[in-house]
């Protein structure tokens, strides 16, 4: 089997060799994920590297922080995005935007104390992409969710907070030196302030890292995969928008059945309105979940599965650092269908409707927001590359 590594800016071939074996395990639900991850943290002896967008000082964050601090790994480090400095419990926690309650102020203090405690325990902590006071760079987030414990890694969509742990979500556990070393190299690049775009092919698995500056390459790859769809595409996303929605619309026009699973009780109603309006206009089949879901994935003809941190939205495309896994392993895909798609469809109620006017308003507002996101990408590129 060929090992192909592509690195920013050229995504060139760096090596060809026989890769070592990789094994994958799907962990559905935050509790199942963290029980397994905590065991790996406790066993790690060489390295424990954690990267996440949201890490809050509530009961979930404190639990995760305690497991990190108690790990015997010699190299323990945490990367958290600057988002956690300005948003807590899905609310603004920074002047002048915030109208903070006593509970939110207490959580803000607890979050800072949690990171101080990690540092006191010898854990390296680094905040990436600090949000400036004018919010000009707000869309330029590090949206990755990654844990590395020796030769085990976790990728997916789960953040460390009570509300994130309560949402429907999953993580992928990957075991194998080639895959984990590739992800660790990405962690180190981010730690050093230079997030990279790269890809690694292993048996049944392609890992892709996005740097927030050249994400158009990932969109092109998704477009090629969707163009190959013959029968059906199942989409799981709370936040699907342009430009990823467009190739789905083209698939429908070719006669491919596109089925969308998304929550009605969305923490970002504007994105929900856009998504449901787009689905109505392009004749997607929609399965509406009654409660918030953070699931994200594309299943193409039951043969190709795309998962990871990417929401398939305009902000992620324009400016966010992401991790994705493109899976062609039949057993893992069948597990995903059985444990993620089937239960989600069984829970769907089909209740909820967005008016054409609400859809139009959402489209206009998101187009304006996209201009800001593109500007944030330019800011990020200049900050990283010194333009």
Number of C-alpha atoms within 10 A of each C-alpha: 11 13 19 20 19 18 16 16 11 9 14 13 13 11 11 11 9 11 17 13 12 17 14 19 14 20 23 16 17 21 13 13 20 21 11 12 23 18 13 21 27 17 15 21 16 13 19 29 24 22 26 21 25 25 28 27 26 20 12 19 21 20 15 19 21 16 17 23 21 14 22 16 20 13 17 26 23 25 24 24 23 21 23 24 20 19 17 23 18 14 13 18 21 16 10 9 10 13 12 15 10 8 9 18 15 13 18 24 12 17 21 14 14 20 22 13 15 20 16 11 14 13 23 15 18 17 17 19 18 18 19 11 11 8 12 14 22 20 26 33 25 29 26 30 25 29 25 28 28 23 19 23 26 25 24 27 27 28 25 24 22 17 14 21 20 15 16 19 22 27 26 21 21 20 20 17 17 18 24 21 16 17 26 23 13 21 25 15 13 19 18 11 14 16 23 22 25 23 25 22 20 19 17 15 21 19 22 21 26 29 23 28 27 20 20 14 14 17 16 12 11 18 19 12 16 23 16 12 22 14 15 18 24 22 24 26 23 28 27 24 23 21 17 19 18 13 18 25 18 15 22 18 12 13 12 20 20 22 20 23 23 30 28 24 16 19 16 12 15 17 21 24 25 26 25 25 22 22 19 17 12 18 15 21 14 19 21 22 24 17 16 20 23 25 28 24 25 21 24 21 17 17 13 20 24 22 24 27 27 27 24 24 18 24 28 23 29 25 32 26 26 26 27 22 23 20 21 17 15 14 10 18 19 14 13 20 17 12 15 21 20 11 11 21 17 10 14 18 13 14 10 12 13 14 11 16 11 15 22 15 13 20 21 12 14 20 13 11 15 19 14 21 25 20 18 25 26 19 17 23 19 12 13 13 9 7 9
